[in-house]
Amino acid sequence: MRDGEHVSVLLEESVAALAIRAGGVYVDGTFGRGGHARAILDRLGPAGRLVGIDRDPDSERAAQALPDSRFTFHRAWFSEISDVLSALRIDRVDGVLLDLGVSSPQIDDAERGFSFRADGPLDMRMDPTRGETAAAFLARADARELSEVIRDYGEERFAQSVARAIVAARAVAPVVRTRQLAAIVAQALGSRPRGDRHQDPATRTFQALRIYVNGELAELALTLPRIVPLLRTGGRLAVISFHSLEDRIVKRFLASASQPYGGDPRLARLPIAAAALPGAPLALVGRSVRPGAAEIAANPRARSATLRVAERTSHPIPPGFTAARQG
């Protein structure tokens, strides 16, 4: 489904994975421009309900264009899902969808600073009212911190070279524009071999800064265990990730929470029969799903997407389960 210039990735697969009940209650934790939300509403009956959550003010404006009495939108971080549902007096839901990708309008709006394809201010915040901009981080971080962020969040092999180039460049002039940073990175990397010859040299650095500025991995690790107690028995959690760092968190969390020891590694090491261990709060649903060739051809940004799904069991939540797990 196309929503403006945005194409929702794995739309049919993710909505089908929720196994939507006509009268159920669902949460789209990453509303974006509403592509998944509209597909969910199409499958809900008159008594169904959908709650949309997103921290981006542009998403809030997009939600206002969705006049449906079954739909409610809250501008919030998805880690605040418990507070949002509590404010709506909703105790349990039948499904939660998280699409962790950056929407095409965010990328294509030069003023948001997410992309080097057009010149704009180095902001990169999904919620421009909170937190530090990418430019502010580049101005204050020393070479070591820059290198660690670019290496850990961008998986950039030449992070030290990029970090040193940024430090040298900012000694001449502040690094505050997207194309300015892209040029610095390109000069630092030169003709060094890349794993993907078609990838711009600045891609990994921009990914790293975006993840860092928005606290994306910590937010994800905090949110996943908070969702599980909100699911009714049989309720589904569906997560679409777009790079290995976030997919690793999702994969490890779901694998851990679907073990008979309830995801508590301390119990796994004890000499206790598996049948006597606490039941798993989640059960995996099928294997991971990737976009098909047709979807990738129509939307190249979908090529790295991975969908993982789990279902809430009837077993109780183990003590300490909702603590954040970085995986």
C-alpha positions in Angstrom: 0.0 0.0 0.0 1.3 3.4 -1.0 0.8 6.3 1.4 2.0 9.4 -0.2 5.5 8.4 -1.2 5.8 5.7 1.5 5.4 2.0 0.7 4.8 -0.2 3.8 7.2 -3.2 3.8 5.9 -6.7 4.2 2.4 -5.3 4.5 0.3 -8.4 3.8 2.7 -10.7 5.6 2.8 -8.7 8.8 -0.9 -8.0 9.0 -1.6 -11.7 8.3 0.8 -12.6 11.0 -1.3 -10.8 13.6 -4.2 -13.2 12.9 -6.6 -10.3 13.4 -9.9 -11.0 15.1 -12.8 -8.8 14.0 -13.5 -7.6 17.5 -9.9 -7.5 18.7 -7.7 -4.7 20.1 -4.4 -4.0 18.3 -1.5 -1.6 18.6 0.5 -0.2 15.7 3.5 0.9 17.7 5.2 2.6 14.7 2.4 4.3 12.9 4.6 6.1 10.4 2.3 7.2 7.6 -0.4 4.7 8.4 0.0 2.0 5.8 -0.1 -0.9 8.2 -2.7 0.8 10.3 -5.1 1.1 7.4 -4.6 -2.6 6.5 -5.4 -3.6 10.1 -8.5 -1.4 10.1 -9.7 -3.0 6.9 -9.7 -6.4 8.7 -11.3 -5.2 11.9 -15.0 -5.4 12.5 -17.2 -2.6 13.9 -16.3 -3.5 17.5 -12.5 -3.7 16.8 -10.0 -1.1 18.0 -6.6 0.1 16.9 -4.2 2.2 18.8 -1.4 4.0 16.9 1.8 5.2 18.5 4.7 7.2 17.0 7.1 9.8 18.3 7.3 11.7 15.0 5.1 14.8 14.7 4.7 14.2 11.0 3.1 10.8 11.9 0.7 12.6 14.2 -0.4 14.8 11.3 -0.8 11.8 9.1 -2.9 10.1 11.8 -5.3 13.1 11.8 -6.1 12.2 8.2 -7.4 8.8 9.3 -10.9 9.6 10.6 -12.1 6.2 12.0 -13.9 5.9 15.3 -12.1 2.6 15.9 -8.7 4.3 15.7 -6.8 6.3 18.4 -3.4 7.9 18.0 -0.9 8.8 20.7 2.3 10.6 20.0 4.8 8.7 22.2 7.8 6.5 22.1 6.8 2.9 21.7 8.5 2.0 25.0 5.7 4.1 26.6 3.1 1.6 25.3 2.0 0.6 28.8 1.3 4.2 29.8 -0.6 4.8 26.5 -2.8 1.8 27.0 -3.3 2.5 30.7 -4.5 6.0 29.7 -7.0 4.4 27.4 -8.1 1.9 30.1 -7.0 -1.0 27.9 -5.6 -3.9 30.0 -4.8 -6.4 27.2 -4.5 -6.4 23.5 -4.7 -9.0 20.8 -1.6 -8.0 18.8 1.2 -5.5 18.5 3.1 -4.6 15.3 6.5 -2.8 15.3 7.9 -1.7 11.9 11.4 -0.5 12.8 12.2 1.1 9.5 12.6 4.8 8.9 9.7 5.9 6.6 10.4 7.2 3.1 9.0 10.7 3.9 11.5 11.0 6.8 14.4 10.0 4.6 13.3 12.1 1.6 12.7 15.3 3.7 16.1 17.1 3.6 15.1 19.2 6.6 15.0 16.1 8.8 18.7 15.3 8.1 18.4 11.5 7.8 19.8 11.2 4.3 22.9 12.5 2.4 21.1 12.4 -0.9 19.9 16.0 -0.4 21.5 18.7 1.6 19.9 19.6 4.9 20.7 20.2 8.6 22.2 17.3 10.5 19.3 16.7 12.8 18.2 13.0 12.5 15.9 13.0 15.5 12.6 11.1 15.0 11.1 13.3 17.7 12.6 16.8 17.0 11.4 18.1 20.3 13.6 15.8 22.4 17.2 14.9 22.6 20.5 15.9 20.9 20.8 16.4 17.2 23.4 14.6 15.2 25.3 17.9 14.6 25.4 18.5 18.4 26.8 15.1 18.9 29.5 15.5 16.2 30.5 18.8 17.8 31.0 17.5 21.3 32.2 13.8 20.9 35.9 13.0 20.9 37.5 10.8 18.3 37.2 7.7 20.5 33.4 8.1 21.1 32.8 8.9 17.5 34.7 5.8 16.4 32.8 3.6 18.8 29.4 4.9 17.7 30.3 4.5 14.0 31.8 1.1 14.5 29.1 -0.3 16.9 26.0 1.1 15.3 27.1 1.4 11.7 29.2 -1.7 11.6 31.8 0.4 9.7 35.2 -1.3 9.4 37.0 2.0 8.9 35.3 3.8 11.8 38.6 5.2 13.2 39.4 6.8 9.8 36.0 8.4 9.6 36.1 9.6 13.2 39.5 11.2 12.7 38.3 12.9 9.5 35.3 14.4 11.4 37.5 15.7 14.2 39.9 17.3 11.6 37.1 18.8 9.6 35.3 20.3 12.6 38.5 22.1 13.7 38.1 24.1 10.5 34.3 24.5 10.5 31.4 23.0 12.4 29.9 19.9 10.7 26.2 20.8 10.5 25.0 19.7 7.0 24.3 16.3 5.6 26.2 16.7 2.3 29.1 18.2 4.3 29.3 15.1 6.4 28.9 12.8 3.4 31.8 14.5 1.7 34.0 14.1 4.8 33.3 10.4 5.0 33.8 9.9 1.3 37.2 11.6 1.5 38.2 9.6 4.6 37.3 6.2 2.9 38.5 7.0 -0.6 38.7 3.9 -2.7 38.8 1.4 0.1 36.9 -1.8 -0.8 33.3 -2.1 0.4 31.2 -5.2 1.0 28.5 -3.6 -1.2 30.0 -1.8 -4.2 26.6 0.0 -4.8 26.5 1.4 -1.2 27.5 5.0 -0.7 30.5 5.3 1.6 28.5 7.5 4.0 25.7 5.0 4.4 27.0 3.2 7.5 28.0 6.4 9.2 24.6 8.0 8.7 23.0 4.8 10.0 25.2 4.8 13.1 24.4 8.5 13.9 20.6 8.0 13.4 20.6 4.9 15.7 22.6 6.7 18.3 20.7 10.0 18.3 17.4 8.2 18.6 18.5 5.5 21.1 16.9 3.0 18.8 18.5 -0.2 20.0 18.0 0.6 23.7 14.4 1.6 23.0 13.8 -1.7 21.2 15.4 -3.8 24.0 13.3 -1.9 26.6 10.0 -2.3 24.7 10.0 -6.0 23.7 9.6 -7.4 27.3 7.1 -4.7 28.1 4.8 -5.8 25.3 4.5 -9.4 26.3 2.4 -8.9 29.6 0.0 -6.7 27.6 -0.9 -9.5 25.2 -3.9 -11.7 25.8 -3.4 -15.5 25.5 -3.1 -16.1 21.7 -2.2 -12.5 21.1 0.6 -11.9 18.5 3.7 -9.8 18.4 5.1 -9.0 14.9 8.3 -7.1 14.4 9.9 -5.9 11.1 13.6 -5.1 11.4 15.8 -3.6 8.8 19.4 -4.3 9.8 21.4 -6.9 11.7 21.7 -5.0 15.0 18.0 -4.6 15.7 17.2 -8.0 14.2 19.7 -9.6 16.6 17.9 -8.0 19.5 14.5 -9.2 18.2 15.7 -12.7 17.4 17.4 -13.3 20.7 14.5 -11.9 22.7 11.9 -14.1 21.0 14.2 -17.1 21.3 14.8 -16.5 25.0 11.1 -15.7 25.8 10.0 -18.9 24.0 12.2 -21.2 26.2 10.7 -23.3 29.0 12.6 -21.4 31.6 10.7 -18.2 30.6 13.8 -16.5 29.3 15.7 -16.5 32.7 19.2 -17.9 32.0 19.7 -18.5 35.7 17.1 -21.2 35.7 18.5 -22.8 32.5 21.7 -23.6 34.4 20.0 -25.4 37.3 19.7 -29.2 37.4 15.9 -29.1 37.0 13.8 -31.2 34.6 12.5 -29.1 31.7 8.9 -30.2 32.6 9.3 -28.6 36.0 10.5 -25.3 34.7 8.2 -22.3 34.3 6.4 -22.3 31.0 7.5 -20.0 28.2 5.5 -16.7 27.9 5.9 -16.7 24.1 5.8 -19.3 21.4 7.5 -18.7 18.0 5.2 -18.5 15.0 6.9 -19.9 11.9 10.2 -18.8 10.6 11.4 -15.3 9.8 9.9 -13.8 6.6 11.8 -11.8 4.0 10.4 -9.8 1.1 10.0 -11.5 -2.2 11.7 -10.5 -5.4 8.7 -8.6 -6.7 8.4 -6.5 -3.5 12.2 -5.7 -3.6 12.0 -4.7 -7.3 9.1 -2.4 -6.5 10.6 -1.0 -3.3 14.4 -1.5 -3.0 14.3 -0.2 0.6 12.5 -3.4 1.5 15.5 -5.7 0.6 16.9 -5.8 4.2 13.6 -6.3 6.0 13.0 -9.3 8.3 9.6 -10.2 9.9 9.6 -12.2 13.1 6.4 -13.3 14.9 5.5 -14.8 18.3 2.3 -15.6 20.2 1.5 -15.2 23.8 1.0 -18.5 25.7 -1.1 -19.0 28.8 1.9 -19.3 31.1 2.5 -16.5 33.6 5.2 -13.9 33.2 8.4 -14.9 35.0 9.6 -12.5 37.8 11.9 -9.7 36.4 10.8 -10.4 32.8 10.1 -6.8 31.9 13.7 -5.7 32.7 15.4 -4.4 29.5 17.4 -7.1 27.7 20.0 -5.9 25.2 20.7 -9.4 23.8 
